Amino acid sequence: MKKMLRRSTMIFVLTIAFIGGMGYLTFELVTQADDWVDQAYNAHISGEGGLEQAGKIYDRNKTVLAQTLDGVRVYNDDASIRKALLHVVGDNSLNISTAAQSMYRSQLTGYSLIWGLNMPESLKFKNDLTLTIDAETCKAAYDVLAGYDKKGACVVLNYQTGEVICSVSTFAYDPNSPPEITEENEKEYDGVYLDNVLSSTYTPGSIFKIITSAAAIENIPDLENRSWYCSGREEIGGNEVTCVEAHGNVDFKGAFAHSCNIVFAELAVELGADKMTDTANKIGINEAFNIDGINTAKGHYDVSNASTNQLAWSGVGQYNNEVNPMQMAIICGAIARGGSSIKPTMISDGTDELLKAIGFDTSKPDREMFNSSTASKLDEIMRYTITNYYGDNLYGGLSVCAKTGTAEVGENKEPNGWIVGYSKDSDCPLAFACVVEDSGFGSVYAAPVAEAAMIQAAKSLGASAVN
Amino acid sequence: MFNLSVIFDIGVVALRMLMPVYAVVIVYQCYAAMRRRRRTEKPLVTLFNIKTGEKIPIIFWENSIGRGRGSDIVVSDPTVSRNHCVLLRRKEGWFISDSYSSGGTFVNGEETIGRKRVLIDDIIQVGSTEFQFRRGEEFNERLTADRFFSKVSTKPAIKSWKLMLLITIFHFFMCVEAMFWNGGTAVYAPVVVFGALTVVEWLFFFVSSFILRRVNFELEALALFLTGIGVMLLVRQELRSAYVQLIAAVAGMIVFCIIIKLIEDPDKVNKLRLPAMIVAVCLLLLSIVFGKITNGASNWIYIGSISIQPSELVKILYIFIGASALDVLQTNKNLIELIIFSAVCVGLLALMGDFGTALIFFLTFLLVAFMRSGDFKTIILAVSAAIFGVTIVLKFKAYVAERFSGWRHIWEHTQDNLGYQQVRVLTYIASGGLFGVGIGNGFLKQVAASESDLVFGLVAEEMGVIVAITLALAVSLLVVYARAITTRSRSTFYSITACCAAGLFVIQLSLNVFGATDILPLTGVTFPFISCGGSSIMSCWGLLAFIKAADERTYAVKR
């Protein structure tokens, strides 16, 4: 019988193994429960019953953007604000995957490992979320953008704190009455579930001259002393590069302000593929930027297989170049800061539990995109572009530095109109990027959107220049 | 400013929070009661070494005598064989049985052939050593008890009827939760099922205490607790299954009683081994010939509207066949008979395509083989044979290999059969939190096999992860109990069957829980007592009979 007892130890080992396995399962549960819960098929939080249980979402001024009233999820009272913030806040359908209501659904609905989901409604702990977004600024930008009835995006962020003040994407719809998208109206809602600020890339056109300039400033010592003659067209690498008009004799600053293609095409060829690529990579054109756990769409600069003519065109933001609006705003912010970028965020505040669950990261490590001397030179020429070319009165007294772009996209479409830049005012440190698809000159289409957004943002921040 | 609905909600949540505590209390009480009411540690008889004057206490029902260090009575005499003979107690009295020793065993100078009765004051001679067989009272030193039974407080254990009452109230709370199921219809269905369950439980209790006159009931109480939870969970899933499950549980309890009666005499069991083997093989053959293919495995037989899984019942026979009394074990060492029988069983199961059960059989075979012989060489042989078999299986059965391909990658397979069930189990376990969403409020019940293969997830979602873990531990701790009663069994037959049955429970439990949660690459195994499945619940009760029978108190009639 003693032998039996000794042998039965092996069976006892099974139980110990089982308890060990249970320990491992518990460990996995504790560390991964949030991810496990946050699944599209989870019937406790998805479908029609989902967001009814979520907390409120506020903008930076505690304007309610979304809340549950009597068991129904409702959005801001102002229709323009609702549409302007569709892609930031989200709607009941959860089709917009980068929106706060989709990203932080389980946290908003008050999930915790202790209480699980589906507590009775009256006893639920709801988590509220405050965004850094300013609803009025978004509305101002949206109204202009929606007036064109074009797809586009506008983002404004504070380059000192990283707070995103405005993020608008069109097309949009009213989250209080989401449309049923059919074959007949699918054009009207083309790409409506995509937040163009975060998830789209566009041909940059002339705004890419900022990057070409950075490469030239850092690599060509006598750049300041050079001058060029522009006849409106020139053969580079066996094919023509054209300008909108003949700019005549120009220096570097003038070429940037007048957005002379010939000069920047020649610079790109002179610099060569390697130096252009090095600069683009240093600035992070080919990278995704992380905003509260959401990765932006990656831009694109690849001239490894480009001909000389294609290299020339890449210097003026054509060829196969692509950039993302959020990315451009971050780059402009880096210029304003003297070369280093800041990590943007859309989350201002929330219950501790929610912020912890989101993994809200308050540390915002800087990243060097430009040498400080390059940044100050870019600052100078971008400022010169506004003061000497577009006029300084447009932005309500803000000292704005900017660059427009009109990117040809072919396919019988009108160009993408772009404007990117920032304000230098210390009480209004804002960087912006605006794009309007299938429109025309950036100065005609994109600039008014940026202007509306910047003026309203400056007012919301209480900047002295606009008051 | 509380309105009525808030107070009501608070009540519902308070009940949900009470349940885990309550479950822990019940499981604790069951095990605490198992530790008590044992006979005191006293020797049954004493062997008096005539030469040295040493008194050796005999505490087991079956004792091996030999030179080997593993023997119960070690005789350091070079003329004694390593396993010389076995001294065993039966209803009729004490016997000695020689284990083919080289020198032979003598009683009062007469060489024994087979079992030989020994009486008080007889002289037993092994090798050149002589013992006088004396009464137990001759030995007057204190003996230490097994750790499970030592240091038991003198406070009497909870009365069985009180334990039963606790369990009934627990099931009643489940019934209340099920009645207030969100949007639930047929409010009275849970009450009817609860009523039927309560009648069954108490009837079994009365039969056990007053007709069979058993002293203790904790093991059965634990099983009833688990069975009842399984039944009550089904109320809001599929009402008909709840009744089927209950009826099958009654059948299981009957099987439980029959098996205990059948194996009352450990010597008669030997004669039943061959018929049992034939029945086992026939049952398996039956399901190959008449079985319908379900989920790639033809392990179900349909008789009218009733479906049976014979392989579940063969498990019981298998353990029964594997075990033997000590004197038989010592004289018939080879395992070949068992290995051949096992190979036939595993082969037939593989033919059916039921790899889950085949694996369980194989692991059970290892347990039985080890308990019988303790011979690692045999086990290494068996393992290598199995590895060979598994390789063939993986090669020929693509879907088994597929199971492995999805393992630990389930989040890439949320919508196909490689991970569909597992990801939902994990999601809903996490959604349930510590206290669950309430009976009937879960969504895992919409997933196929959630009431059987995925029942751990179902319990965790609806009753909370604490209850789920408590129930799993309750089953796994049966091993501790089975092990603690090993040396107090009336025969090694009971020791082997009890340990193997408990081991089998843990194996099934592990495959169920870890398979459903993607820790192991296998699903399709039931959670003992809780999973829905008539054959499964019957086999669980059948296996439990072995553990019950191993406790010497089972056959001691209440005075």
Contacts between the chains, C-beta under 8 A, distances in Angstrom:
chain1	res1	chain2	res2	distance
A	1	B	60	4.1
A	1	B	61	7.7
A	1	B	62	5.9
A	1	B	63	6.6
A	1	B	64	7.7
A	1	B	72	5.7
A	1	B	326	7.2
A	1	B	486	7.1
A	1	B	487	4.9
A	1	B	489	7.7
A	1	B	492	6.5
A	1	B	495	6.9
A	2	B	70	6.5
A	2	B	71	7.6
A	2	B	72	5.2
A	2	B	487	7.2
A	3	B	64	7.3
A	3	B	70	4.8
A	3	B	374	6.2
A	4	B	371	6.8
A	4	B	486	5.2
A	4	B	487	7.1
A	4	B	492	5.5
A	4	B	495	4.4
A	4	B	496	7.0
A	4	B	499	7.6
A	5	B	483	7.3
A	5	B	486	5.0
A	5	B	487	5.3
A	6	B	70	7.2
A	6	B	374	7.5
A	7	B	370	5.8
A	7	B	371	5.2
A	7	B	374	4.9
A	7	B	499	7.9
A	8	B	371	6.9
A	8	B	482	7.5
A	8	B	483	4.7
A	8	B	486	5.3
A	8	B	495	7.3
A	8	B	499	4.5
A	9	B	483	7.7
A	10	B	367	7.5
A	10	B	370	5.6
A	11	B	367	6.2
A	11	B	371	7.8
A	11	B	479	5.6
A	11	B	482	7.6
A	11	B	483	6.8
A	11	B	499	5.0
A	11	B	500	7.6
A	11	B	502	6.6
A	11	B	503	4.0
A	11	B	506	7.5
A	12	B	479	5.9
A	12	B	480	7.2
A	12	B	483	5.6
A	14	B	479	6.7
A	14	B	503	5.7
A	14	B	506	4.8
A	14	B	507	6.7
A	14	B	510	7.6
A	15	B	476	4.9
A	15	B	477	7.3
A	15	B	479	4.4
A	15	B	480	6.8
A	15	B	506	5.5
A	17	B	510	7.4
A	18	B	472	7.8
A	18	B	476	5.0
A	18	B	506	5.4
A	18	B	509	6.5
A	18	B	510	5.0
A	19	B	473	7.4
A	19	B	476	6.8
A	21	B	510	6.4
A	21	B	513	7.5
A	21	B	514	5.5
A	21	B	519	5.9
A	22	B	469	6.2
A	22	B	472	6.4
A	22	B	473	7.5
A	22	B	513	7.4
A	24	B	519	6.6
A	25	B	513	7.3
A	25	B	514	7.3
A	25	B	517	5.6
A	25	B	519	6.2
A	26	B	465	8.0
A	26	B	469	7.4
A	28	B	517	7.9
A	29	B	429	6.6
A	29	B	430	6.5
A	29	B	465	6.8
A	32	B	430	7.9
A	33	B	430	4.0
A	34	B	430	7.8
A	36	B	423	7.9
A	36	B	426	4.6
A	36	B	427	5.0
A	36	B	429	7.4
A	36	B	430	4.1
A	37	B	427	6.1
A	37	B	430	4.7
A	37	B	431	5.5
A	39	B	414	7.0
A	39	B	423	7.0
A	39	B	427	5.0
A	41	B	414	6.8
A	41	B	423	8.0
A	41	B	424	7.0
A	41	B	427	7.3
A	42	B	427	5.1
A	42	B	428	7.6
A	42	B	431	6.3
A	42	B	443	7.7
A	43	B	443	3.9
A	43	B	446	7.5
A	44	B	428	7.9
A	44	B	431	4.8
A	44	B	437	7.2
A	44	B	443	6.4
A	45	B	431	8.0
A	111	B	431	7.8
A	112	B	433	7.0
A	113	B	430	7.0
A	113	B	433	6.1
A	113	B	434	7.1
A	114	B	433	5.7
A	114	B	434	5.1
A	114	B	435	7.9
A	115	B	433	4.8
A	115	B	434	7.5
A	115	B	435	7.3
A	116	B	430	7.4
A	116	B	431	5.4
A	116	B	432	4.8
A	116	B	433	2.3
A	116	B	434	7.2
A	116	B	435	7.1
A	116	B	436	7.0
A	116	B	437	6.1
A	116	B	464	7.6
A	117	B	431	4.5
A	117	B	432	7.9
A	117	B	433	7.3
A	117	B	437	6.8
A	118	B	431	7.1
A	118	B	437	4.1
A	118	B	438	7.6
A	118	B	441	5.8
A	119	B	13	6.7
A	120	B	9	3.6
A	120	B	12	6.2
A	120	B	13	6.5
A	121	B	9	7.6
A	122	B	5	6.3
A	122	B	6	4.6
A	122	B	9	4.9
A	123	B	6	7.4
A	123	B	9	5.3
A	123	B	10	6.7
A	123	B	13	6.0
